[in-house]
């Protein structure tokens, strides 16, 4: 199968690209995600039609947020777009007249890294996307692991702290409340407010206001060597390492790939996460351990992965 189109559907934008068999994006487009969820389907189709007008494509892959059914056709629930039991595959095929597959957006990004990025030399991997929350995707024996009902891989909602912090999913103590970009901001704000002397640099960066310190300010201070900011990163990394150790016990992957916006901080995050993973790994020195690496494709992984998954079927 030659060229395919990958679509990455986000809460604010829909990005699409024409992708070849080597994972190279040949053309791109992006449009705002309509506020009305029913208009979002038309926006996806318009993006596909725009790209198709100049390229001979054979299929479409759509990475959509939320729960996707096992047949990769229906969005069971997508809270950021207010889709429920949305027959997205059928609706897009009716509009663009091309075979279409629907995949969870985190799974699509994980597949992109597995096929063409940081995990390309492995057959088993877990990708952990660290952004506002925590997402992920799991590949076992070279195949995307979707589970019996298609909704496997919601790793951000592993229960890490019984009756812990409330999560947007309705539960309490989810991993993403402790190991995400949101958590990084909370740690920085609380630390600066509790000890303004140690938090001097963070407060300087935010005009003296602890309550609105941003993740980028924490990253800047940490890169400058600020002790408090580095401690904040260590706290985040400790929680991420705990989660990776649990995932290693479940899936025993060859590699963990860290992606998402927080991973843009590079070794500032990678090194303490790898250290914490070794600390909490069950069996410690007596067992082989997965590599922990940074994603290499970046924000294009969802487009590339969705396009390649369309090519697989």
ChimeraX commands (.cxc) that place a marker at each C-alpha (Angstrom):
marker #1 position 0.00,0.00,0.00 radius 0.5
marker #1 position 1.48,3.36,-1.02 radius 0.5
marker #1 position 0.67,6.71,0.53 radius 0.5
marker #1 position -1.78,7.02,3.40 radius 0.5
marker #1 position -3.14,9.93,5.42 radius 0.5
marker #1 position -2.77,10.14,9.16 radius 0.5
marker #1 position -5.01,12.41,11.23 radius 0.5
marker #1 position -4.32,13.46,14.82 radius 0.5
marker #1 position -7.49,14.80,16.46 radius 0.5
marker #1 position -6.88,17.05,19.45 radius 0.5
marker #1 position -9.12,19.13,21.65 radius 0.5
marker #1 position -8.06,22.37,19.93 radius 0.5
marker #1 position -6.69,21.31,16.52 radius 0.5
marker #1 position -6.91,18.60,13.89 radius 0.5
marker #1 position -3.55,17.88,12.24 radius 0.5
marker #1 position -3.20,15.65,9.18 radius 0.5
marker #1 position -0.45,14.53,6.87 radius 0.5
marker #1 position 0.34,12.38,3.85 radius 0.5
marker #1 position 2.81,9.71,4.95 radius 0.5
marker #1 position 4.87,7.29,2.88 radius 0.5
marker #1 position 5.97,3.74,3.75 radius 0.5
marker #1 position 9.14,5.03,5.44 radius 0.5
marker #1 position 7.21,7.21,7.87 radius 0.5
marker #1 position 8.05,10.45,6.07 radius 0.5
marker #1 position 5.41,13.16,6.03 radius 0.5
marker #1 position 5.13,14.54,2.50 radius 0.5
marker #1 position 2.45,17.16,3.12 radius 0.5
marker #1 position 0.56,18.54,6.11 radius 0.5
marker #1 position -2.47,20.57,7.03 radius 0.5
marker #1 position -4.16,21.60,10.25 radius 0.5
marker #1 position -7.50,23.14,11.16 radius 0.5
marker #1 position -9.09,24.19,14.48 radius 0.5
marker #1 position -11.24,21.56,16.16 radius 0.5
marker #1 position -14.86,22.81,15.92 radius 0.5
marker #1 position -16.64,23.47,19.20 radius 0.5
marker #1 position -19.63,21.42,18.02 radius 0.5
marker #1 position -18.60,17.72,18.03 radius 0.5
marker #1 position -20.80,17.00,15.04 radius 0.5
marker #1 position -18.85,19.51,12.94 radius 0.5
marker #1 position -15.56,17.83,13.93 radius 0.5
marker #1 position -16.24,14.90,11.59 radius 0.5
marker #1 position -16.62,17.30,8.67 radius 0.5
marker #1 position -13.40,19.08,9.64 radius 0.5
marker #1 position -11.52,15.77,9.58 radius 0.5
marker #1 position -12.98,14.96,6.17 radius 0.5
marker #1 position -12.07,18.41,4.83 radius 0.5
marker #1 position -8.46,17.96,5.94 radius 0.5
marker #1 position -8.32,14.57,4.20 radius 0.5
marker #1 position -9.85,15.97,1.01 radius 0.5
marker #1 position -7.36,18.85,0.94 radius 0.5
marker #1 position -4.39,16.49,1.15 radius 0.5
marker #1 position -5.92,13.97,-1.23 radius 0.5
marker #1 position -6.36,16.61,-3.91 radius 0.5
marker #1 position -2.62,16.60,-4.57 radius 0.5
marker #1 position -1.60,13.06,-3.58 radius 0.5
marker #1 position -2.74,9.59,-4.57 radius 0.5
marker #1 position -3.61,8.02,-1.22 radius 0.5
marker #1 position -5.13,4.64,-0.47 radius 0.5
marker #1 position -6.38,4.79,3.14 radius 0.5
marker #1 position -6.87,7.00,6.17 radius 0.5
marker #1 position -5.93,6.46,9.80 radius 0.5
marker #1 position -7.42,8.67,12.49 radius 0.5
marker #1 position -5.94,9.00,15.96 radius 0.5
marker #1 position -8.82,10.12,18.19 radius 0.5
marker #1 position -8.90,10.78,21.93 radius 0.5
marker #1 position -10.90,8.56,24.26 radius 0.5
marker #1 position -12.07,4.97,24.13 radius 0.5
marker #1 position -12.14,3.28,20.71 radius 0.5
marker #1 position -13.95,-0.02,20.23 radius 0.5
marker #1 position -12.14,-3.23,19.34 radius 0.5
marker #1 position -13.14,-2.96,15.67 radius 0.5
marker #1 position -11.46,0.46,15.47 radius 0.5
marker #1 position -14.62,2.03,14.11 radius 0.5
marker #1 position -16.54,3.70,16.94 radius 0.5
marker #1 position -15.46,6.30,19.49 radius 0.5
marker #1 position -17.15,5.04,22.62 radius 0.5
marker #1 position -16.32,8.16,24.59 radius 0.5
marker #1 position -14.10,11.19,23.96 radius 0.5
marker #1 position -14.54,13.73,26.76 radius 0.5
marker #1 position -12.62,16.58,25.11 radius 0.5
marker #1 position -14.84,16.46,22.01 radius 0.5
marker #1 position -18.06,15.21,23.63 radius 0.5
marker #1 position -18.36,12.17,21.35 radius 0.5
marker #1 position -20.34,9.19,22.64 radius 0.5
marker #1 position -20.76,6.04,20.52 radius 0.5
marker #1 position -19.70,8.07,17.50 radius 0.5
marker #1 position -19.52,5.84,14.36 radius 0.5
marker #1 position -16.48,7.77,13.16 radius 0.5
marker #1 position -15.16,5.20,10.69 radius 0.5
marker #1 position -18.45,4.96,8.79 radius 0.5
marker #1 position -19.02,8.70,8.76 radius 0.5
marker #1 position -15.55,9.54,7.45 radius 0.5
marker #1 position -15.66,6.78,4.82 radius 0.5
marker #1 position -18.99,8.17,3.60 radius 0.5
marker #1 position -17.39,11.61,3.19 radius 0.5
marker #1 position -13.97,10.75,1.73 radius 0.5
marker #1 position -14.61,7.37,0.05 radius 0.5
marker #1 position -11.41,5.80,1.39 radius 0.5
marker #1 position -10.89,2.86,3.76 radius 0.5
marker #1 position -10.51,4.32,7.26 radius 0.5
marker #1 position -9.35,2.99,10.61 radius 0.5
marker #1 position -9.85,4.72,13.95 radius 0.5
marker #1 position -7.26,4.37,16.70 radius 0.5
marker #1 position -6.76,5.89,20.13 radius 0.5
marker #1 position -4.49,8.91,19.74 radius 0.5
marker #1 position -1.93,7.72,22.31 radius 0.5
marker #1 position -1.82,4.31,20.63 radius 0.5
marker #1 position -1.21,6.02,17.28 radius 0.5
marker #1 position 1.70,8.03,18.70 radius 0.5
marker #1 position 3.15,4.91,20.32 radius 0.5
marker #1 position 2.92,3.04,17.01 radius 0.5
marker #1 position 4.75,5.88,15.26 radius 0.5
marker #1 position 7.64,5.63,17.74 radius 0.5
marker #1 position 7.59,1.83,17.51 radius 0.5
marker #1 position 7.77,1.72,13.74 radius 0.5
marker #1 position 9.97,4.70,12.93 radius 0.5
marker #1 position 11.25,6.26,16.15 radius 0.5
marker #1 position 12.87,5.46,19.46 radius 0.5
marker #1 position 11.61,1.84,19.63 radius 0.5
marker #1 position 12.17,0.87,15.99 radius 0.5
marker #1 position 14.73,-1.82,16.88 radius 0.5
marker #1 position 12.44,-3.61,19.38 radius 0.5
marker #1 position 9.41,-5.88,19.30 radius 0.5
marker #1 position 8.02,-5.01,22.74 radius 0.5
marker #1 position 7.62,-1.47,24.04 radius 0.5
marker #1 position 5.54,0.75,26.28 radius 0.5
marker #1 position 5.23,4.43,25.47 radius 0.5
marker #1 position 4.39,6.83,28.28 radius 0.5
marker #1 position 3.27,10.30,27.20 radius 0.5
marker #1 position 3.79,12.84,29.96 radius 0.5
marker #1 position 1.77,15.97,29.33 radius 0.5
marker #1 position -1.13,17.56,31.17 radius 0.5
marker #1 position -2.00,13.97,32.07 radius 0.5
marker #1 position -0.36,10.60,31.34 radius 0.5
marker #1 position -1.22,8.53,28.29 radius 0.5
marker #1 position 0.42,5.58,26.66 radius 0.5
marker #1 position 0.47,2.72,24.24 radius 0.5
marker #1 position 1.64,-0.88,24.49 radius 0.5
marker #1 position 3.18,-3.02,21.74 radius 0.5
marker #1 position 3.68,-6.75,22.37 radius 0.5
marker #1 position 5.39,-9.05,19.86 radius 0.5
marker #1 position 5.18,-6.35,17.22 radius 0.5
marker #1 position 1.44,-5.80,17.59 radius 0.5
marker #1 position -0.51,-3.00,19.22 radius 0.5
marker #1 position -2.09,-4.29,22.42 radius 0.5
marker #1 position -5.71,-3.12,22.51 radius 0.5
marker #1 position -7.29,-5.63,24.89 radius 0.5
marker #1 position -10.52,-7.57,24.49 radius 0.5
marker #1 position -12.66,-4.45,24.19 radius 0.5
marker #1 position -10.16,-2.13,22.50 radius 0.5
marker #1 position -9.53,0.17,25.47 radius 0.5
marker #1 position -6.24,-1.14,26.89 radius 0.5
marker #1 position -3.39,1.27,27.53 radius 0.5
marker #1 position -5.09,3.84,29.78 radius 0.5
marker #1 position -2.02,3.73,32.00 radius 0.5
marker #1 position -2.45,7.22,33.40 radius 0.5
marker #1 position -5.33,5.92,35.47 radius 0.5
marker #1 position -3.46,3.19,37.28 radius 0.5
marker #1 position -4.33,3.62,40.95 radius 0.5
marker #1 position -1.12,4.68,42.68 radius 0.5
marker #1 position -2.50,6.14,45.94 radius 0.5
marker #1 position -5.67,4.65,47.42 radius 0.5
marker #1 position -8.12,7.49,48.14 radius 0.5
marker #1 position -5.51,9.93,46.84 radius 0.5
marker #1 position -5.97,13.10,44.82 radius 0.5
marker #1 position -9.19,13.29,42.78 radius 0.5
marker #1 position -8.78,12.73,39.04 radius 0.5
marker #1 position -10.82,14.02,36.13 radius 0.5
marker #1 position -11.82,10.44,35.36 radius 0.5
marker #1 position -13.86,10.35,38.59 radius 0.5
marker #1 position -11.45,8.15,40.52 radius 0.5
marker #1 position -8.87,9.09,43.15 radius 0.5
marker #1 position -5.12,8.51,43.29 radius 0.5
marker #1 position -4.50,8.00,39.55 radius 0.5
marker #1 position -0.89,7.96,38.36 radius 0.5
marker #1 position -1.37,11.09,36.25 radius 0.5
marker #1 position -2.16,13.10,39.38 radius 0.5
marker #1 position 1.40,12.45,40.57 radius 0.5
marker #1 position 3.55,12.03,37.46 radius 0.5
marker #1 position 2.23,14.53,34.90 radius 0.5
marker #1 position 2.85,18.11,33.85 radius 0.5
marker #1 position -0.04,19.13,36.09 radius 0.5
marker #1 position 1.71,17.46,39.01 radius 0.5
marker #1 position 5.01,19.19,38.15 radius 0.5
marker #1 position 3.30,22.57,38.40 radius 0.5
marker #1 position 1.66,21.64,41.70 radius 0.5
marker #1 position 4.94,20.49,43.22 radius 0.5
marker #1 position 6.69,23.69,42.15 radius 0.5
marker #1 position 3.94,25.98,43.42 radius 0.5
marker #1 position 3.66,24.21,46.77 radius 0.5
marker #1 position 7.43,24.13,47.30 radius 0.5
marker #1 position 7.90,27.82,46.48 radius 0.5
marker #1 position 5.01,28.84,48.74 radius 0.5
marker #1 position 6.24,26.70,51.62 radius 0.5
marker #1 position 9.83,27.96,51.44 radius 0.5
marker #1 position 10.12,31.32,49.68 radius 0.5
marker #1 position 13.85,31.45,50.40 radius 0.5
marker #1 position 14.59,28.22,48.53 radius 0.5
marker #1 position 11.89,29.12,46.02 radius 0.5
marker #1 position 13.43,32.53,45.30 radius 0.5
marker #1 position 14.31,31.75,41.67 radius 0.5
marker #1 position 10.89,30.33,40.81 radius 0.5
marker #1 position 9.22,33.32,42.43 radius 0.5
marker #1 position 11.47,35.70,40.50 radius 0.5
marker #1 position 10.43,34.06,37.25 radius 0.5
marker #1 position 6.75,34.53,38.09 radius 0.5
marker #1 position 6.75,38.04,39.58 radius 0.5
marker #1 position 6.67,36.71,43.13 radius 0.5
marker #1 position 3.43,34.73,42.78 radius 0.5
marker #1 position 3.71,31.06,43.77 radius 0.5
marker #1 position 0.15,30.07,42.84 radius 0.5
marker #1 position 0.61,30.48,39.09 radius 0.5
marker #1 position 4.16,29.18,38.53 radius 0.5
marker #1 position 4.28,27.37,35.18 radius 0.5
marker #1 position 5.95,24.18,34.09 radius 0.5
marker #1 position 8.21,26.05,31.69 radius 0.5
marker #1 position 9.41,28.28,34.54 radius 0.5
marker #1 position 10.22,25.22,36.65 radius 0.5
marker #1 position 12.11,23.74,33.69 radius 0.5
marker #1 position 14.04,26.98,33.16 radius 0.5
marker #1 position 15.06,27.15,36.80 radius 0.5
marker #1 position 16.05,23.48,36.84 radius 0.5
marker #1 position 18.21,23.95,33.73 radius 0.5
marker #1 position 19.90,26.82,35.55 radius 0.5
marker #1 position 20.73,24.44,38.39 radius 0.5
marker #1 position 18.24,25.81,40.92 radius 0.5
marker #1 position 18.15,23.27,43.81 radius 0.5
marker #1 position 14.43,23.59,44.52 radius 0.5
marker #1 position 13.46,23.19,40.86 radius 0.5
marker #1 position 15.70,20.14,40.59 radius 0.5
marker #1 position 14.01,18.68,43.68 radius 0.5
marker #1 position 10.65,19.25,42.01 radius 0.5
marker #1 position 11.80,17.31,38.95 radius 0.5
marker #1 position 13.11,14.54,41.19 radius 0.5
marker #1 position 9.70,14.26,42.86 radius 0.5
marker #1 position 7.99,13.97,39.50 radius 0.5
marker #1 position 10.57,11.45,38.29 radius 0.5
marker #1 position 10.14,9.36,41.43 radius 0.5
marker #1 position 6.45,8.88,40.70 radius 0.5
marker #1 position 7.13,8.10,37.05 radius 0.5
marker #1 position 9.75,5.54,38.05 radius 0.5
marker #1 position 7.26,3.86,40.39 radius 0.5
marker #1 position 4.76,3.54,37.56 radius 0.5
marker #1 position 7.31,2.20,35.09 radius 0.5
marker #1 position 8.33,-0.49,37.57 radius 0.5
marker #1 position 4.71,-1.66,37.81 radius 0.5
marker #1 position 4.37,-1.68,34.02 radius 0.5
marker #1 position 7.61,-3.67,33.76 radius 0.5
marker #1 position 6.14,-6.30,36.07 radius 0.5
marker #1 position 3.04,-6.52,33.87 radius 0.5
marker #1 position 4.48,-6.36,30.35 radius 0.5
marker #1 position 8.28,-6.83,30.61 radius 0.5
marker #1 position 8.97,-4.57,27.60 radius 0.5
marker #1 position 12.39,-4.11,26.05 radius 0.5
marker #1 position 12.05,-0.34,26.16 radius 0.5
marker #1 position 10.01,2.45,27.72 radius 0.5
marker #1 position 9.65,5.52,25.51 radius 0.5
marker #1 position 8.93,8.81,27.26 radius 0.5
marker #1 position 7.01,11.27,25.11 radius 0.5
marker #1 position 4.65,14.19,25.58 radius 0.5
marker #1 position 5.32,17.81,26.36 radius 0.5
marker #1 position 7.15,17.28,29.65 radius 0.5
marker #1 position 9.63,14.97,27.93 radius 0.5
marker #1 position 10.84,17.98,25.93 radius 0.5
marker #1 position 12.97,18.76,28.98 radius 0.5
marker #1 position 15.24,15.92,27.81 radius 0.5
marker #1 position 17.76,14.45,30.20 radius 0.5
marker #1 position 16.48,16.71,32.96 radius 0.5
marker #1 position 13.56,14.27,33.14 radius 0.5
marker #1 position 15.06,11.14,31.60 radius 0.5
marker #1 position 17.99,10.64,33.98 radius 0.5
marker #1 position 16.05,10.82,37.27 radius 0.5
marker #1 position 13.21,8.70,35.82 radius 0.5
marker #1 position 15.66,5.98,34.78 radius 0.5
marker #1 position 17.24,6.11,38.24 radius 0.5
marker #1 position 13.87,5.87,39.99 radius 0.5
marker #1 position 12.82,3.01,37.70 radius 0.5
marker #1 position 15.88,1.02,38.77 radius 0.5
marker #1 position 15.15,1.87,42.41 radius 0.5
marker #1 position 11.61,0.51,42.34 radius 0.5
marker #1 position 11.99,-2.34,39.84 radius 0.5
marker #1 position 10.94,-5.61,41.44 radius 0.5
marker #1 position 13.87,-8.00,41.36 radius 0.5
marker #1 position 16.38,-5.18,41.01 radius 0.5
marker #1 position 19.82,-6.32,39.86 radius 0.5
marker #1 position 18.62,-9.92,39.51 radius 0.5
marker #1 position 16.57,-9.33,36.38 radius 0.5
marker #1 position 17.12,-7.77,32.95 radius 0.5
marker #1 position 15.69,-4.29,32.75 radius 0.5
marker #1 position 14.10,-2.25,30.02 radius 0.5
marker #1 position 15.81,0.77,28.55 radius 0.5
marker #1 position 14.21,4.12,29.31 radius 0.5
marker #1 position 14.58,6.48,26.34 radius 0.5
marker #1 position 13.10,9.70,25.01 radius 0.5
marker #1 position 10.73,9.78,22.06 radius 0.5
marker #1 position 12.42,10.92,18.86 radius 0.5
marker #1 position 9.57,11.80,16.48 radius 0.5
marker #1 position 7.86,14.40,18.64 radius 0.5
marker #1 position 4.46,15.89,17.86 radius 0.5
marker #1 position 4.30,14.19,14.45 radius 0.5
marker #1 position 4.19,10.71,15.98 radius 0.5
marker #1 position 0.39,10.63,16.04 radius 0.5
marker #1 position 0.07,11.48,12.35 radius 0.5
marker #1 position 2.77,8.99,11.33 radius 0.5
marker #1 position 1.44,6.23,13.55 radius 0.5
marker #1 position -2.17,6.64,12.43 radius 0.5
marker #1 position -1.13,6.63,8.78 radius 0.5
marker #1 position 0.94,3.48,9.24 radius 0.5
marker #1 position -1.82,1.68,11.13 radius 0.5
marker #1 position -4.13,2.38,8.18 radius 0.5
marker #1 position -1.52,0.67,6.00 radius 0.5
marker #1 position -1.43,-2.44,8.18 radius 0.5
marker #1 position -4.97,-3.55,7.34 radius 0.5
marker link #1:1,2 radius 0.2
marker link #1:2,3 radius 0.2
marker link #1:3,4 radius 0.2
marker link #1:4,5 radius 0.2
marker link #1:5,6 radius 0.2
marker link #1:6,7 radius 0.2
marker link #1:7,8 radius 0.2
marker link #1:8,9 radius 0.2
marker link #1:9,10 radius 0.2
marker link #1:10,11 radius 0.2
marker link #1:11,12 radius 0.2
marker link #1:12,13 radius 0.2
marker link #1:13,14 radius 0.2
marker link #1:14,15 radius 0.2
marker link #1:15,16 radius 0.2
marker link #1:16,17 radius 0.2
marker link #1:17,18 radius 0.2
marker link #1:18,19 radius 0.2
marker link #1:19,20 radius 0.2
marker link #1:20,21 radius 0.2
marker link #1:21,22 radius 0.2
marker link #1:22,23 radius 0.2
marker link #1:23,24 radius 0.2
marker link #1:24,25 radius 0.2
marker link #1:25,26 radius 0.2
marker link #1:26,27 radius 0.2
marker link #1:27,28 radius 0.2
marker link #1:28,29 radius 0.2
marker link #1:29,30 radius 0.2
marker link #1:30,31 radius 0.2
marker link #1:31,32 radius 0.2
marker link #1:32,33 radius 0.2
marker link #1:33,34 radius 0.2
marker link #1:34,35 radius 0.2
marker link #1:35,36 radius 0.2
marker link #1:36,37 radius 0.2
marker link #1:37,38 radius 0.2
marker link #1:38,39 radius 0.2
marker link #1:39,40 radius 0.2
marker link #1:40,41 radius 0.2
marker link #1:41,42 radius 0.2
marker link #1:42,43 radius 0.2
marker link #1:43,44 radius 0.2
marker link #1:44,45 radius 0.2
marker link #1:45,46 radius 0.2
marker link #1:46,47 radius 0.2
marker link #1:47,48 radius 0.2
marker link #1:48,49 radius 0.2
marker link #1:49,50 radius 0.2
marker link #1:50,51 radius 0.2
marker link #1:51,52 radius 0.2
marker link #1:52,53 radius 0.2
marker link #1:53,54 radius 0.2
marker link #1:54,55 radius 0.2
marker link #1:55,56 radius 0.2
marker link #1:56,57 radius 0.2
marker link #1:57,58 radius 0.2
marker link #1:58,59 radius 0.2
marker link #1:59,60 radius 0.2
marker link #1:60,61 radius 0.2
marker link #1:61,62 radius 0.2
marker link #1:62,63 radius 0.2
marker link #1:63,64 radius 0.2
marker link #1:64,65 radius 0.2
marker link #1:65,66 radius 0.2
marker link #1:66,67 radius 0.2
marker link #1:67,68 radius 0.2
marker link #1:68,69 radius 0.2
marker link #1:69,70 radius 0.2
marker link #1:70,71 radius 0.2
marker link #1:71,72 radius 0.2
marker link #1:72,73 radius 0.2
marker link #1:73,74 radius 0.2
marker link #1:74,75 radius 0.2
marker link #1:75,76 radius 0.2
marker link #1:76,77 radius 0.2
marker link #1:77,78 radius 0.2
marker link #1:78,79 radius 0.2
marker link #1:79,80 radius 0.2
marker link #1:80,81 radius 0.2
marker link #1:81,82 radius 0.2
marker link #1:82,83 radius 0.2
marker link #1:83,84 radius 0.2
marker link #1:84,85 radius 0.2
marker link #1:85,86 radius 0.2
marker link #1:86,87 radius 0.2
marker link #1:87,88 radius 0.2
marker link #1:88,89 radius 0.2
marker link #1:89,90 radius 0.2
marker link #1:90,91 radius 0.2
marker link #1:91,92 radius 0.2
marker link #1:92,93 radius 0.2
marker link #1:93,94 radius 0.2
marker link #1:94,95 radius 0.2
marker link #1:95,96 radius 0.2
marker link #1:96,97 radius 0.2
marker link #1:97,98 radius 0.2
marker link #1:98,99 radius 0.2
marker link #1:99,100 radius 0.2
marker link #1:100,101 radius 0.2
marker link #1:101,102 radius 0.2
marker link #1:102,103 radius 0.2
marker link #1:103,104 radius 0.2
marker link #1:104,105 radius 0.2
marker link #1:105,106 radius 0.2
marker link #1:106,107 radius 0.2
marker link #1:107,108 radius 0.2
marker link #1:108,109 radius 0.2
marker link #1:109,110 radius 0.2
marker link #1:110,111 radius 0.2
marker link #1:111,112 radius 0.2
marker link #1:112,113 radius 0.2
marker link #1:113,114 radius 0.2
marker link #1:114,115 radius 0.2
marker link #1:115,116 radius 0.2
marker link #1:116,117 radius 0.2
marker link #1:117,118 radius 0.2
marker link #1:118,119 radius 0.2
marker link #1:119,120 radius 0.2
marker link #1:120,121 radius 0.2
marker link #1:121,122 radius 0.2
marker link #1:122,123 radius 0.2
marker link #1:123,124 radius 0.2
marker link #1:124,125 radius 0.2
marker link #1:125,126 radius 0.2
marker link #1:126,127 radius 0.2
marker link #1:127,128 radius 0.2
marker link #1:128,129 radius 0.2
marker link #1:129,130 radius 0.2
marker link #1:130,131 radius 0.2
marker link #1:131,132 radius 0.2
marker link #1:132,133 radius 0.2
marker link #1:133,134 radius 0.2
marker link #1:134,135 radius 0.2
marker link #1:135,136 radius 0.2
marker link #1:136,137 radius 0.2
marker link #1:137,138 radius 0.2
marker link #1:138,139 radius 0.2
marker link #1:139,140 radius 0.2
marker link #1:140,141 radius 0.2
marker link #1:141,142 radius 0.2
marker link #1:142,143 radius 0.2
marker link #1:143,144 radius 0.2
marker link #1:144,145 radius 0.2
marker link #1:145,146 radius 0.2
marker link #1:146,147 radius 0.2
marker link #1:147,148 radius 0.2
marker link #1:148,149 radius 0.2
marker link #1:149,150 radius 0.2
marker link #1:150,151 radius 0.2
marker link #1:151,152 radius 0.2
marker link #1:152,153 radius 0.2
marker link #1:153,154 radius 0.2
marker link #1:154,155 radius 0.2
marker link #1:155,156 radius 0.2
marker link #1:156,157 radius 0.2
marker link #1:157,158 radius 0.2
marker link #1:158,159 radius 0.2
marker link #1:159,160 radius 0.2
marker link #1:160,161 radius 0.2
marker link #1:161,162 radius 0.2
marker link #1:162,163 radius 0.2
marker link #1:163,164 radius 0.2
marker link #1:164,165 radius 0.2
marker link #1:165,166 radius 0.2
marker link #1:166,167 radius 0.2
marker link #1:167,168 radius 0.2
marker link #1:168,169 radius 0.2
marker link #1:169,170 radius 0.2
marker link #1:170,171 radius 0.2
marker link #1:171,172 radius 0.2
marker link #1:172,173 radius 0.2
marker link #1:173,174 radius 0.2
marker link #1:174,175 radius 0.2
marker link #1:175,176 radius 0.2
marker link #1:176,177 radius 0.2
marker link #1:177,178 radius 0.2
marker link #1:178,179 radius 0.2
marker link #1:179,180 radius 0.2
marker link #1:180,181 radius 0.2
marker link #1:181,182 radius 0.2
marker link #1:182,183 radius 0.2
marker link #1:183,184 radius 0.2
marker link #1:184,185 radius 0.2
marker link #1:185,186 radius 0.2
marker link #1:186,187 radius 0.2
marker link #1:187,188 radius 0.2
marker link #1:188,189 radius 0.2
marker link #1:189,190 radius 0.2
marker link #1:190,191 radius 0.2
marker link #1:191,192 radius 0.2
marker link #1:192,193 radius 0.2
marker link #1:193,194 radius 0.2
marker link #1:194,195 radius 0.2
marker link #1:195,196 radius 0.2
marker link #1:196,197 radius 0.2
marker link #1:197,198 radius 0.2
marker link #1:198,199 radius 0.2
marker link #1:199,200 radius 0.2
marker link #1:200,201 radius 0.2
marker link #1:201,202 radius 0.2
marker link #1:202,203 radius 0.2
marker link #1:203,204 radius 0.2
marker link #1:204,205 radius 0.2
marker link #1:205,206 radius 0.2
marker link #1:206,207 radius 0.2
marker link #1:207,208 radius 0.2
marker link #1:208,209 radius 0.2
marker link #1:209,210 radius 0.2
marker link #1:210,211 radius 0.2
marker link #1:211,212 radius 0.2
marker link #1:212,213 radius 0.2
marker link #1:213,214 radius 0.2
marker link #1:214,215 radius 0.2
marker link #1:215,216 radius 0.2
marker link #1:216,217 radius 0.2
marker link #1:217,218 radius 0.2
marker link #1:218,219 radius 0.2
marker link #1:219,220 radius 0.2
marker link #1:220,221 radius 0.2
marker link #1:221,222 radius 0.2
marker link #1:222,223 radius 0.2
marker link #1:223,224 radius 0.2
marker link #1:224,225 radius 0.2
marker link #1:225,226 radius 0.2
marker link #1:226,227 radius 0.2
marker link #1:227,228 radius 0.2
marker link #1:228,229 radius 0.2
marker link #1:229,230 radius 0.2
marker link #1:230,231 radius 0.2
marker link #1:231,232 radius 0.2
marker link #1:232,233 radius 0.2
marker link #1:233,234 radius 0.2
marker link #1:234,235 radius 0.2
marker link #1:235,236 radius 0.2
marker link #1:236,237 radius 0.2
marker link #1:237,238 radius 0.2
marker link #1:238,239 radius 0.2
marker link #1:239,240 radius 0.2
marker link #1:240,241 radius 0.2
marker link #1:241,242 radius 0.2
marker link #1:242,243 radius 0.2
marker link #1:243,244 radius 0.2
marker link #1:244,245 radius 0.2
marker link #1:245,246 radius 0.2
marker link #1:246,247 radius 0.2
marker link #1:247,248 radius 0.2
marker link #1:248,249 radius 0.2
marker link #1:249,250 radius 0.2
marker link #1:250,251 radius 0.2
marker link #1:251,252 radius 0.2
marker link #1:252,253 radius 0.2
marker link #1:253,254 radius 0.2
marker link #1:254,255 radius 0.2
marker link #1:255,256 radius 0.2
marker link #1:256,257 radius 0.2
marker link #1:257,258 radius 0.2
marker link #1:258,259 radius 0.2
marker link #1:259,260 radius 0.2
marker link #1:260,261 radius 0.2
marker link #1:261,262 radius 0.2
marker link #1:262,263 radius 0.2
marker link #1:263,264 radius 0.2
marker link #1:264,265 radius 0.2
marker link #1:265,266 radius 0.2
marker link #1:266,267 radius 0.2
marker link #1:267,268 radius 0.2
marker link #1:268,269 radius 0.2
marker link #1:269,270 radius 0.2
marker link #1:270,271 radius 0.2
marker link #1:271,272 radius 0.2
marker link #1:272,273 radius 0.2
marker link #1:273,274 radius 0.2
marker link #1:274,275 radius 0.2
marker link #1:275,276 radius 0.2
marker link #1:276,277 radius 0.2
marker link #1:277,278 radius 0.2
marker link #1:278,279 radius 0.2
marker link #1:279,280 radius 0.2
marker link #1:280,281 radius 0.2
marker link #1:281,282 radius 0.2
marker link #1:282,283 radius 0.2
marker link #1:283,284 radius 0.2
marker link #1:284,285 radius 0.2
marker link #1:285,286 radius 0.2
marker link #1:286,287 radius 0.2
marker link #1:287,288 radius 0.2
marker link #1:288,289 radius 0.2
marker link #1:289,290 radius 0.2
marker link #1:290,291 radius 0.2
marker link #1:291,292 radius 0.2
marker link #1:292,293 radius 0.2
marker link #1:293,294 radius 0.2
marker link #1:294,295 radius 0.2
marker link #1:295,296 radius 0.2
marker link #1:296,297 radius 0.2
marker link #1:297,298 radius 0.2
marker link #1:298,299 radius 0.2
marker link #1:299,300 radius 0.2
marker link #1:300,301 radius 0.2
marker link #1:301,302 radius 0.2
marker link #1:302,303 radius 0.2
marker link #1:303,304 radius 0.2
marker link #1:304,305 radius 0.2
marker link #1:305,306 radius 0.2
marker link #1:306,307 radius 0.2
marker link #1:307,308 radius 0.2
marker link #1:308,309 radius 0.2
marker link #1:309,310 radius 0.2
marker link #1:310,311 radius 0.2
marker link #1:311,312 radius 0.2
marker link #1:312,313 radius 0.2
view
